Amino acid sequence: MKKSKFFFLSFLLPVVACMPEVAEPDPYGALPTERQLRWHEMEMYSLIHYTPTTFQNKEWGFGDADPQIFNPQHFDAQQIAAAAASAGFKGLISVAKHHDGFCLWPTTTTSYSIAASPWKEGKGDMVKEFMQATHDHGMQFGVYLSAWDRNDIRYGTTAYADAYREQLRELMTQYGELFTSWHDGANGGDGYYGGKKEKRIIDRTRYYEWHEKTWPIVREKQPMAMIFSDVGPDMRWVGNERGFAAETSWATYTPRGIDGGPPLPGASDYSESETGTRHGEHWIPAECDVPHRPGWFYHPDQDNRVKTPDELFEIYLKSVGRGANMNLGLAPMPDGYLHANDVKSLAAFGRKVEKTFETNLAKGAQINASNVRGNSTKFGTKWLLDDDRYTYYASDDDVLEPELEITLTSEQEFDIIRLRENIKLGQRLDSVLISISEGNEWVPLASATSIGANRLIYLDKPVKATKLKMKLYAPVAPTLSDFGVFKAFTEPFTFDTNTNDRETKFTLNDFSIQTGDGLPKSLDNDPATFETLSEIGSGVVFELKKPISAIGYLPRQDGQKEGIVLKYEIATSADGKEWKTIKRGEFSNIQANPMEQIITLDGPVREKYIRFFPTETVNKTFSVASFTLFN
């Protein structure tokens, strides 16, 4: 008898050994590169804006600042990096040169650099200090290099384009391994330009030779560095500076230029930036960039407008939670370190993310699928709970709408559902539908599209459930790699240091608007409403009943740019007839970041009338969501 059993098993073993292994699904559509996979795994990083512009209390420097003003008394890259790390960021990007043209490293390409400043007697290298602090706190390092240079007299010529590429080469070779080389679309306009003080316009489709000469430097010197620009090639701008990707946001994308031209920074069609392109030609996921404060640079009147941990968490849910990455702008003070409010907010946000996701309430759940690929454990449901992005559940090729029934170990209360695909095989899922069991019925709970690298579904309110059902919809066999349910962590939070934007805001009894019918929508405290004027005329005239020290202008908040003020002039008058100009300026970056603009006057103005005159607007009309006056 024993001999017969041995003979049978000996016969069977070769047959089992010869059974074909169940094949993986074929890749679908555009696929991420290895550097893009690493980037997706980072999820969050920060961008540090700190140049002479900080010392001027401006949002964009004109390029005319004397390097002598750049002399921080207590610069502390370690403090800045520690604060970023406390938030859970995996990387830090130094703005090595912003539009003002001032280089934070001792470059050979221009005299307008840190070498001309009194900081460390001109022998310092701030990019290097940021790099070292970043690495000391376990993060990856990257650099931003503005293509626009409002200081360089050569800007607009071949000589500047060559110098720009040499700057890029220096940054790519002197600061270790970089995770990103960051380039935005600001190109050309008013500047100092070595004292010329003029407007220069360049052909954005040809001048920088991005594909031919510039980006190849990054590919050669830093092959794993992600190149950011408005339209890729590795990651794209999400199309706004609120930090939100669209509810549906595909990692695949087909860049398009303007009027049939090539898609290049500052010269592209951004209509699909937020959503991406389903079945797009390339894998170019979105990066959601947003400042921690209203502006990218430090302004003292924004100390109490630092985003709270809950506001940052909302951004996290609508960026990382929609398959994008979150890039938060941090702004050191002139002394060279972050304000206490920024530091406290970052730490509390990091704690909120950590505590929220430290325990997957679905751990140990039993998951039954209506179909498993080849009935193989290699593609079974257990891989949904192993915390590995690249092990996955899959169905057979002809099963495009499988159902998964999840039974938790006990009833759980949750308000976040997390899903991920194995994106090594492409972005396959069109949508998912999730239900919970109530009595003998399945009640719809949530749905989502564009799952990709990470999808966080935030419920309107917490629910309790023991059983869930998930139906997947895809044009090919889905490859789902993660399922989790979580309860958002909450704790009380207040800032230690609270300051006011201004001492006192005017009430409606303190002034009136003499222009038109009084522009009532600009005074209704509702940012969703706005006034429009087809002609600017003589500007907006305010009659004052008390001295004024500042004027706040909030542009329209509906996502449109028509009528937004780009440049302005402030004048005063005792009688409303004879006017004296007391201030001129520009609202930098206002189209991308339409935050409230505060115009601080040089001391209290006591004249009876003050006039706000837009000297340049979008499309020559004028619009305003609200005016705020301060004394």
C-alpha positions as CSV (number, residue, x, y, z in Angstrom):
1,M,0.0,0.0,0.0
2,K,2.8,2.4,0.9
3,K,4.5,1.5,-2.3
4,S,1.4,2.3,-4.4
5,K,1.0,5.7,-2.8
6,F,4.7,6.5,-3.4
7,F,4.3,5.5,-7.0
8,F,1.3,7.7,-7.5
9,L,3.0,10.8,-6.0
10,S,6.1,10.2,-8.0
11,F,3.9,10.2,-11.1
12,L,2.0,13.3,-10.1
13,L,4.9,15.6,-9.1
14,P,6.4,16.0,-12.6
15,V,2.9,16.9,-13.9
16,V,2.5,19.6,-11.3
17,A,6.0,20.9,-11.9
18,C,5.1,21.3,-15.6
19,M,1.9,23.3,-15.1
20,P,2.4,26.7,-16.7
21,E,2.8,29.7,-14.4
22,V,-0.1,32.2,-14.6
23,A,1.2,35.2,-16.6
24,E,1.0,38.8,-15.5
25,P,-1.4,41.1,-17.3
26,D,0.1,42.9,-20.2
27,P,1.1,46.5,-19.5
28,Y,-1.5,49.0,-20.5
29,G,-1.0,52.5,-22.0
30,A,1.8,54.9,-21.0
31,L,4.1,53.6,-18.2
32,P,6.1,55.3,-15.5
33,T,9.9,55.3,-15.6
34,E,12.0,54.2,-12.6
35,R,12.6,57.8,-11.6
36,Q,8.8,58.5,-11.8
37,L,8.1,55.4,-9.6
38,R,10.6,56.8,-7.0
39,W,8.9,60.2,-7.2
40,H,5.4,58.7,-6.6
41,E,6.7,57.0,-3.5
42,M,8.0,60.3,-2.1
43,E,4.5,61.9,-2.1
44,M,5.5,65.2,-0.4
45,Y,8.3,67.7,-0.5
46,S,8.9,71.4,0.0
47,L,10.2,74.3,-2.0
48,I,12.3,77.0,-0.2
49,H,12.0,80.6,-1.5
50,Y,14.8,82.8,0.0
51,T,16.6,85.5,-2.0
52,P,17.1,89.3,-1.7
53,T,13.4,89.5,-2.5
54,T,12.7,88.3,1.1
55,F,14.5,91.4,2.4
56,Q,12.5,93.7,0.1
57,N,9.1,92.3,1.3
58,K,8.2,91.6,-2.3
59,E,6.7,88.6,-4.0
60,W,8.9,88.8,-7.2
61,G,12.1,90.8,-7.1
62,F,12.7,93.2,-10.0
63,G,16.4,92.3,-10.2
64,D,17.6,95.6,-8.9
65,A,18.3,94.7,-5.2
66,D,21.8,95.5,-3.9
67,P,23.5,92.3,-2.9
68,Q,24.5,94.1,0.3
69,I,21.0,93.6,1.7
70,F,21.4,89.9,1.6
71,N,22.9,89.3,5.0
72,P,20.8,87.1,7.3
73,Q,22.0,87.3,10.9
74,H,20.8,83.9,12.0
75,F,20.5,81.7,8.8
76,D,19.7,78.2,9.9
77,A,19.3,75.6,7.2
78,Q,19.1,72.9,9.9
79,Q,16.0,74.5,11.5
80,I,14.3,74.8,8.1
81,A,15.1,71.2,7.1
82,A,14.0,69.9,10.5
83,A,10.7,71.7,10.2
84,A,10.1,70.2,6.7
85,A,11.1,66.7,8.0
86,S,8.6,67.0,10.9
87,A,5.8,67.4,8.3
88,G,6.8,64.1,6.7
89,F,8.3,65.6,3.6
90,K,10.7,63.4,1.8
91,G,12.5,66.1,-0.1
92,L,13.6,69.8,-0.1
93,I,14.1,72.0,-3.1
94,S,16.3,75.0,-2.9
95,V,15.3,78.0,-5.1
96,A,18.9,78.4,-6.2
97,K,17.9,81.4,-8.4
98,H,14.5,83.1,-8.7
99,H,13.4,85.6,-11.3
100,D,15.4,88.3,-9.6
101,G,18.5,86.6,-10.9
102,F,20.4,86.4,-7.6
103,C,22.3,83.1,-7.3
104,L,22.5,81.4,-3.9
105,W,25.8,79.7,-4.8
106,P,29.1,81.1,-6.0
107,T,28.5,80.7,-9.7
108,T,31.1,81.6,-12.4
109,T,28.4,82.9,-14.7
110,T,27.4,86.2,-13.1
111,S,28.6,88.6,-10.5
112,Y,25.1,88.8,-9.1
113,S,25.4,86.1,-6.5
114,I,26.0,85.2,-2.9
115,A,29.6,85.9,-3.5
116,A,28.8,89.6,-3.8
117,S,26.9,89.7,-0.5
118,P,28.3,90.4,3.0
119,W,26.9,87.0,4.3
120,K,29.9,85.0,5.4
121,E,32.1,87.7,3.8
122,G,31.0,86.5,0.3
123,K,32.4,83.0,0.9
124,G,29.2,81.2,1.6
125,D,27.2,78.7,-0.4
126,M,23.6,78.6,0.6
127,V,22.7,75.8,-1.8
128,K,25.3,73.6,-0.2
129,E,24.0,74.4,3.3
130,F,20.5,73.5,2.3
131,M,21.8,70.3,0.7
132,Q,23.7,69.3,3.8
133,A,20.8,70.0,6.1
134,T,18.4,68.2,3.8
135,H,20.5,65.1,3.9
136,D,21.1,65.4,7.6
137,H,17.4,65.1,8.1
138,G,16.9,62.1,5.9
139,M,15.4,63.8,2.9
140,Q,16.3,64.1,-0.8
141,F,17.6,67.3,-2.3
142,G,16.6,69.2,-5.5
143,V,17.1,72.6,-7.1
144,Y,15.0,75.2,-8.8
145,L,16.6,77.4,-11.4
146,S,14.5,80.2,-12.9
147,A,14.9,80.6,-16.6
148,W,13.8,84.2,-16.4
149,D,16.5,86.6,-15.0
150,R,15.4,90.2,-14.4
151,N,18.9,91.2,-13.4
152,D,21.1,89.9,-16.3
153,I,21.8,92.5,-19.0
154,R,22.2,89.6,-21.4
155,Y,18.7,88.3,-21.0
156,G,17.1,87.8,-24.4
157,T,20.4,87.1,-26.1
158,T,22.2,83.8,-27.0
159,A,24.8,84.7,-24.4
160,Y,22.3,84.5,-21.5
161,A,20.8,81.2,-22.8
162,D,24.4,79.8,-22.8
163,A,25.0,81.2,-19.3
164,Y,21.7,79.7,-18.0
165,R,22.8,76.3,-19.2
166,E,26.1,76.7,-17.5
167,Q,24.3,77.6,-14.3
168,L,22.3,74.4,-14.7
169,R,25.4,72.4,-15.3
170,E,27.0,73.8,-12.1
171,L,23.9,72.8,-10.0
172,M,23.7,69.4,-11.6
173,T,27.4,68.5,-10.8
174,Q,28.2,70.2,-7.5
175,Y,25.4,69.1,-5.1
176,G,25.3,65.4,-5.0
177,E,22.4,63.3,-6.3
178,L,19.3,65.4,-7.0
179,F,15.7,64.1,-7.1
180,T,14.4,67.0,-9.2
181,S,15.4,69.9,-11.5
182,W,12.6,72.4,-11.3
183,H,11.7,74.9,-14.0
184,D,8.6,77.0,-14.2
185,G,7.0,79.0,-17.1
186,A,7.8,82.6,-16.1
187,N,9.7,83.9,-19.0
188,G,10.2,87.5,-20.0
189,G,8.7,90.8,-19.0
190,D,9.7,93.9,-17.1
191,G,13.1,93.8,-15.4
192,Y,16.2,95.7,-14.3
193,Y,18.4,94.0,-16.9
194,G,21.6,95.6,-15.8
195,G,20.1,99.1,-15.4
196,K,18.1,99.1,-18.7
197,K,14.8,98.9,-16.8
198,E,12.7,97.7,-19.8
199,K,10.4,95.0,-20.9
200,R,11.9,92.1,-22.8
201,I,9.9,89.5,-24.7
202,I,11.5,86.2,-25.9
203,D,10.3,83.5,-28.1
204,R,9.4,80.9,-25.5
205,T,9.3,78.1,-28.1
206,R,12.9,78.6,-29.3
207,Y,14.9,80.7,-26.9
208,Y,15.9,78.1,-24.2
209,E,16.1,75.1,-26.5
210,W,14.8,73.0,-23.7
211,H,14.7,69.7,-25.5
212,E,17.8,70.3,-27.7
213,K,20.3,71.7,-25.3
214,T,19.0,72.4,-21.8
215,W,17.2,69.4,-20.4
216,P,19.8,67.0,-21.9
217,I,22.2,68.5,-19.3
218,V,19.9,67.1,-16.5
219,R,19.5,63.8,-18.2
220,E,23.3,63.4,-18.5
221,K,24.4,64.6,-15.1
222,Q,21.4,63.6,-13.0
223,P,19.6,60.7,-14.8
224,M,17.3,60.0,-11.8
225,A,16.2,63.7,-11.4
226,M,12.6,64.4,-12.2
227,I,12.3,67.4,-14.6
228,F,9.4,69.6,-13.7
229,S,7.9,72.2,-16.0
230,D,4.4,73.2,-16.9
231,V,4.1,70.3,-19.3
232,G,6.7,67.8,-18.2
233,P,8.7,65.9,-19.4
234,D,8.6,64.0,-16.1
235,M,5.8,65.8,-14.1
236,R,3.4,68.6,-14.9
237,W,2.1,71.6,-13.2
238,V,-1.5,70.9,-11.9
239,G,-2.7,74.2,-13.4
240,N,-3.3,76.2,-10.1
241,E,-1.4,77.2,-7.0
242,R,-4.1,76.0,-4.5
243,G,-2.5,72.6,-4.3
244,F,-5.6,70.7,-5.6
245,A,-5.7,68.2,-8.4
246,A,-9.0,67.6,-10.0
247,E,-11.4,65.0,-8.6
248,T,-10.5,63.0,-11.8
249,S,-6.7,63.4,-12.4
250,W,-5.0,61.0,-14.7
251,A,-1.2,60.4,-14.6
252,T,-1.3,60.0,-18.3
253,Y,-1.1,63.2,-20.3
254,T,-0.8,64.5,-23.8
255,P,0.9,67.9,-23.7
256,R,-0.3,70.5,-26.2
257,G,1.3,73.7,-27.4
258,I,-0.4,76.9,-28.3
259,D,-1.6,77.5,-31.9
260,G,0.0,74.2,-33.0
261,G,3.4,75.0,-31.5
262,P,5.4,72.6,-29.4
263,P,4.4,72.3,-25.7
264,L,7.0,74.1,-23.7
265,P,7.2,76.0,-20.4
266,G,5.1,79.2,-20.5
267,A,3.8,78.3,-24.0
268,S,1.3,75.5,-23.6
269,D,-2.4,74.7,-23.4
270,Y,-3.2,74.1,-19.7
271,S,-6.8,73.0,-20.2
272,E,-6.1,69.5,-19.1
273,S,-3.4,70.2,-16.5
274,E,-5.7,69.5,-13.6
275,T,-7.4,66.4,-15.0
276,G,-4.6,64.9,-17.1
277,T,-5.6,62.9,-20.3
278,R,-7.2,59.5,-20.1
279,H,-5.2,57.3,-22.4
280,G,-2.7,60.1,-22.8
281,E,0.5,59.6,-24.8
282,H,2.9,60.0,-21.9
283,W,3.1,59.2,-18.1
284,I,3.4,62.8,-16.8
285,P,1.7,63.0,-13.4
286,A,0.7,66.2,-11.7
287,E,2.6,68.1,-9.0
288,C,0.4,70.3,-6.8
289,D,2.5,73.3,-5.7
290,V,1.1,75.6,-3.0
291,P,2.7,78.1,-0.6
292,H,2.4,77.5,3.2
293,R,1.4,81.2,3.4
294,P,-0.6,83.2,0.9
295,G,2.7,84.2,-0.9
296,W,5.7,82.2,-1.8
297,F,8.1,84.7,-0.1
298,Y,8.0,85.8,3.5
299,H,5.8,88.8,4.3
300,P,5.4,89.8,8.0
301,D,1.7,90.7,7.5
302,Q,1.0,87.0,6.7
303,D,2.3,85.6,10.0
304,N,-1.3,84.8,11.1
305,R,-2.2,83.5,7.6
306,V,-0.1,80.3,7.8
307,K,-2.1,77.3,6.7
308,T,-3.3,75.2,9.6
309,P,-2.7,71.5,9.9
310,D,-6.3,70.8,8.8
311,E,-5.9,73.0,5.7
312,L,-2.6,71.2,4.8
313,F,-4.4,67.9,5.3
314,E,-7.1,68.9,2.9
315,I,-4.4,69.7,0.4
316,Y,-2.8,66.3,1.0
317,L,-6.1,64.6,0.4
318,K,-6.6,66.5,-2.9
319,S,-3.1,66.1,-4.2
320,V,-1.4,62.9,-2.9
321,G,-4.9,61.5,-2.5
322,R,-5.6,62.1,-6.2
323,G,-2.4,60.5,-7.6
324,A,-0.3,63.7,-7.6
325,N,2.5,64.8,-5.4
326,M,2.3,67.7,-2.9
327,N,5.0,70.5,-3.1
328,L,4.6,73.0,-0.2
329,G,6.4,76.3,-0.4
330,L,8.2,77.4,2.7
331,A,9.3,81.0,3.3
332,P,12.1,81.8,5.8
333,M,12.1,85.3,7.4
334,P,14.9,87.8,6.6
335,D,17.0,86.5,9.5
336,G,17.2,83.1,7.8
337,Y,14.8,80.7,9.6
338,L,11.1,79.9,9.7
339,H,8.6,81.7,11.8
340,A,7.3,79.9,14.9
341,N,3.8,79.6,13.3
342,D,5.2,77.9,10.2
343,V,7.2,75.4,12.4
344,K,4.2,74.5,14.6
345,S,1.8,74.1,11.7
346,L,4.3,71.7,9.9
347,A,4.9,69.6,12.9
348,A,1.1,69.2,13.7
349,F,0.4,68.4,10.0
350,G,3.1,65.7,10.0
351,R,1.6,64.2,13.2
352,K,-1.9,64.3,11.6
353,V,-0.7,62.4,8.6
354,E,1.3,59.9,10.6
355,K,-1.4,59.2,13.1
356,T,-4.1,58.9,10.5
357,F,-2.4,56.3,8.4
358,E,-0.4,54.4,11.0
359,T,-3.1,51.8,11.4
360,N,-5.0,50.3,8.5
361,L,-8.3,49.3,10.1
362,A,-8.7,46.7,7.3
363,K,-5.7,44.7,8.5
364,G,-6.6,41.0,8.9
365,A,-9.8,41.4,6.8
366,Q,-11.1,38.5,4.7
367,I,-11.4,39.6,1.1
368,N,-13.2,37.4,-1.4
369,A,-13.1,38.2,-5.1
370,S,-15.6,37.2,-7.7
371,N,-12.6,36.2,-9.9
372,V,-8.9,35.8,-9.4
373,R,-6.5,35.6,-12.2
374,G,-5.9,32.0,-13.1
375,N,-7.1,31.1,-9.6
376,S,-3.5,31.8,-8.6
377,T,-2.4,32.9,-5.2
378,K,0.2,35.1,-7.1
379,F,-2.8,37.4,-7.9
380,G,-4.9,36.8,-4.8
381,T,-6.6,39.3,-2.6
382,K,-4.0,38.9,0.3
383,W,-1.7,41.3,-1.6
384,L,-4.2,44.2,-1.0
385,L,-3.2,44.3,2.7
386,D,0.6,43.8,2.6
387,D,1.7,47.5,2.4
388,D,3.5,46.8,-0.9
389,R,2.7,49.1,-3.8
390,Y,3.7,46.6,-6.4
391,T,2.1,43.3,-5.2
392,Y,-1.4,43.2,-6.4
393,Y,-4.7,41.5,-7.0
394,A,-5.7,40.9,-10.7
395,S,-8.6,39.3,-12.5
396,D,-8.6,37.3,-15.7
397,D,-8.2,39.2,-18.9
398,D,-11.9,38.8,-19.8
399,V,-13.2,39.8,-16.4
400,L,-13.3,43.6,-16.5
401,E,-15.7,44.3,-13.6
402,P,-14.7,42.0,-10.7
403,E,-16.2,42.4,-7.3
404,L,-14.4,42.2,-4.0
405,E,-16.2,41.6,-0.7
406,I,-14.3,42.7,2.4
407,T,-15.2,41.4,5.9
408,L,-13.3,43.3,8.6
409,T,-12.2,41.6,11.8
410,S,-14.7,43.7,13.7
411,E,-16.9,46.8,13.2
412,Q,-14.7,49.8,12.4
413,E,-15.4,53.5,12.2
414,F,-13.6,55.3,9.4
415,D,-13.8,58.3,7.1
416,I,-10.9,57.6,4.6
417,I,-10.6,54.8,2.0
418,R,-7.3,54.2,0.3
419,L,-6.8,52.5,-3.0
420,R,-3.7,52.0,-5.1
421,E,-2.9,50.4,-8.5
422,N,0.3,48.7,-9.4
423,I,1.2,51.5,-11.8
424,K,4.2,49.5,-13.2
425,L,1.5,48.0,-15.4
426,G,-0.1,51.4,-16.2
427,Q,-3.2,53.3,-15.0
428,R,-5.9,50.7,-15.7
429,L,-8.9,51.4,-13.6
430,D,-11.6,53.8,-14.9
431,S,-13.5,53.8,-11.7
432,V,-14.6,52.0,-8.5
433,L,-17.8,51.8,-6.6
434,I,-17.8,51.0,-2.9
435,S,-20.8,49.9,-0.8
436,I,-21.3,48.9,2.8
437,S,-23.6,46.3,4.2
438,E,-26.6,47.5,6.2
439,G,-28.9,44.8,7.3
440,N,-29.4,42.6,4.2
441,E,-28.7,45.4,1.7
442,W,-25.6,46.8,0.1
443,V,-25.8,50.6,0.4
444,P,-23.6,52.7,-1.9
445,L,-21.0,54.6,0.1
446,A,-18.5,56.2,-2.3
447,S,-17.1,56.1,-5.8
448,A,-13.9,57.3,-7.4
449,T,-12.1,57.6,-10.8
450,S,-8.5,57.7,-11.7
451,I,-7.0,55.6,-9.0
452,G,-3.4,55.4,-10.1
453,A,-0.5,55.6,-7.6
454,N,-2.7,56.7,-4.7
455,R,-6.4,57.4,-4.2
456,L,-7.8,58.7,-0.9
457,I,-11.6,58.9,-0.7
458,Y,-12.6,61.2,2.1
459,L,-16.1,60.6,3.3
460,D,-18.5,63.5,4.3
461,K,-18.7,61.9,7.7
462,P,-17.4,58.8,9.5
463,V,-19.2,55.6,9.0
464,K,-19.2,52.3,10.9
465,A,-19.1,49.0,9.0
466,T,-18.0,45.4,9.2
467,K,-18.6,44.5,5.5
468,L,-17.8,46.4,2.4
469,K,-18.1,45.5,-1.3
470,M,-16.0,47.1,-4.1
471,K,-16.7,46.8,-7.8
472,L,-13.9,47.6,-10.2
473,Y,-14.4,49.0,-13.7
474,A,-11.5,48.9,-16.2
475,P,-10.9,48.4,-20.0
476,V,-8.4,45.6,-19.1
477,A,-7.8,43.4,-16.2
478,P,-7.4,45.6,-13.1
479,T,-4.3,45.4,-11.0
480,L,-5.2,46.7,-7.5
481,S,-2.3,46.8,-5.1
482,D,-3.8,48.3,-1.9
483,F,-7.0,48.6,0.1
484,G,-7.2,50.4,3.4
485,V,-9.7,52.2,5.7
486,F,-8.6,54.9,8.2
487,K,-10.0,57.4,10.7
488,A,-8.6,60.9,10.4
489,F,-6.7,61.9,13.5
490,T,-7.8,65.1,15.1
491,E,-6.3,67.2,17.9
492,P,-6.8,70.8,19.1
493,F,-4.5,73.3,17.4
494,T,-3.8,77.0,17.9
495,F,-0.8,79.1,16.9
496,D,1.5,80.3,19.7
497,T,2.1,83.6,18.0
498,N,-0.9,85.5,16.6
499,T,-0.5,88.7,14.8
500,N,-2.9,90.9,12.8
501,D,-2.5,91.7,9.1
502,R,-3.1,95.3,10.1
503,E,-4.0,97.2,13.3
504,T,-7.5,98.0,12.1
505,K,-9.6,97.5,9.0
506,F,-11.9,100.3,7.8
507,T,-15.6,99.7,8.2
508,L,-18.1,100.9,5.6
509,N,-18.6,104.0,7.7
510,D,-15.0,105.0,7.3
511,F,-14.9,105.5,3.5
512,S,-16.9,105.4,0.3
513,I,-16.1,104.6,-3.3
514,Q,-16.8,107.4,-5.7
515,T,-16.3,105.4,-8.9
516,G,-19.4,104.2,-10.8
517,D,-22.3,103.1,-8.5
518,G,-19.9,102.5,-5.6
519,L,-18.8,99.0,-6.7
520,P,-21.0,97.3,-4.1
521,K,-19.8,93.8,-4.8
522,S,-16.2,94.8,-3.9
523,L,-17.5,95.7,-0.4
524,D,-19.8,92.8,0.4
525,N,-17.2,90.6,2.1
526,D,-18.1,87.8,-0.3
527,P,-15.0,86.6,-2.4
528,A,-17.3,84.7,-4.8
529,T,-18.7,88.0,-6.1
530,F,-16.8,90.6,-8.1
531,E,-17.2,93.8,-10.0
532,T,-16.1,94.3,-13.6
533,L,-15.5,97.4,-15.6
534,S,-15.1,97.3,-19.4
535,E,-13.0,100.5,-19.2
536,I,-10.6,101.4,-16.4
537,G,-11.2,105.1,-16.8
538,S,-9.6,107.2,-14.1
539,G,-9.3,104.3,-11.7
540,V,-11.1,103.7,-8.4
541,V,-11.5,106.7,-6.1
542,F,-12.0,106.3,-2.4
543,E,-13.3,109.2,-0.2
544,L,-11.7,108.8,3.3
545,K,-12.9,109.8,6.7
546,K,-9.7,108.7,8.5
547,P,-6.0,108.2,7.7
548,I,-5.1,105.2,5.7
549,S,-1.9,103.1,5.8
550,A,-2.7,100.2,3.3
551,I,-5.0,99.0,0.6
552,G,-6.0,95.4,0.0
553,Y,-7.0,94.2,-3.5
554,L,-8.5,90.7,-3.9
555,P,-8.7,89.6,-7.5
556,R,-11.7,87.6,-8.8
557,Q,-11.8,84.1,-7.4
558,D,-13.7,82.2,-10.0
559,G,-10.7,80.8,-11.8
560,Q,-10.9,83.3,-14.7
561,K,-8.2,86.0,-15.3
562,E,-10.1,88.6,-17.2
563,G,-9.5,92.0,-15.7
564,I,-7.0,91.0,-13.0
565,V,-4.7,93.9,-12.1
566,L,-1.0,93.3,-12.9
567,K,0.4,96.8,-12.2
568,Y,-1.0,99.7,-10.3
569,E,-0.5,103.3,-9.3
570,I,-1.7,105.0,-6.1
571,A,-2.4,108.7,-6.0
572,T,-3.8,111.1,-3.4
573,S,-5.8,114.3,-3.5
574,A,-7.1,116.9,-1.2
575,D,-10.0,118.0,-3.5
576,G,-10.5,115.1,-5.9
577,K,-9.1,117.1,-8.8
578,E,-5.4,117.6,-8.4
579,W,-3.6,114.2,-7.9
580,K,-0.2,113.3,-6.6
581,T,1.2,109.8,-7.3
582,I,2.7,108.3,-4.2
583,K,3.3,104.7,-5.2
584,R,3.7,102.4,-8.2
585,G,4.1,98.7,-8.2
586,E,3.2,95.2,-9.7
587,F,1.3,92.3,-8.4
588,S,3.7,89.5,-9.1
589,N,2.4,86.0,-9.9
590,I,-1.2,87.1,-9.3
591,Q,-2.6,85.2,-12.3
592,A,-1.3,81.8,-11.0
593,N,-1.8,82.7,-7.3
594,P,-4.8,85.1,-7.0
595,M,-4.3,85.9,-3.4
596,E,-5.2,89.2,-1.7
597,Q,-2.5,91.9,-2.5
598,I,-1.7,94.3,0.3
599,I,-0.3,97.7,-0.8
600,T,1.5,99.2,2.2
601,L,1.8,103.0,2.0
602,D,4.8,105.0,3.3
603,G,3.2,106.2,6.5
604,P,-0.5,107.2,7.1
605,V,-2.1,109.1,4.3
606,R,-4.3,111.9,5.6
607,E,-5.6,113.4,2.3
608,K,-9.4,113.2,1.7
609,Y,-9.1,111.1,-1.5
610,I,-7.0,108.2,-2.6
611,R,-7.1,106.6,-6.0
612,F,-6.2,103.1,-7.0
613,F,-5.4,103.1,-10.7
614,P,-4.7,99.8,-12.6
615,T,-1.9,100.6,-15.1
616,E,-1.9,97.1,-16.6
617,T,-4.6,94.4,-16.4
618,V,-5.4,91.2,-18.2
619,N,-7.2,92.0,-21.5
620,K,-7.4,95.7,-20.6
621,T,-10.6,95.4,-18.5
622,F,-10.8,95.7,-14.7
623,S,-12.2,93.3,-12.1
624,V,-12.1,93.2,-8.3
625,A,-13.6,90.7,-5.8
626,S,-13.0,93.0,-2.8
627,F,-11.2,96.1,-1.5
628,T,-10.0,96.4,2.1
629,L,-8.7,99.6,3.6
630,F,-6.5,99.7,6.7
631,N,-5.5,102.5,9.1
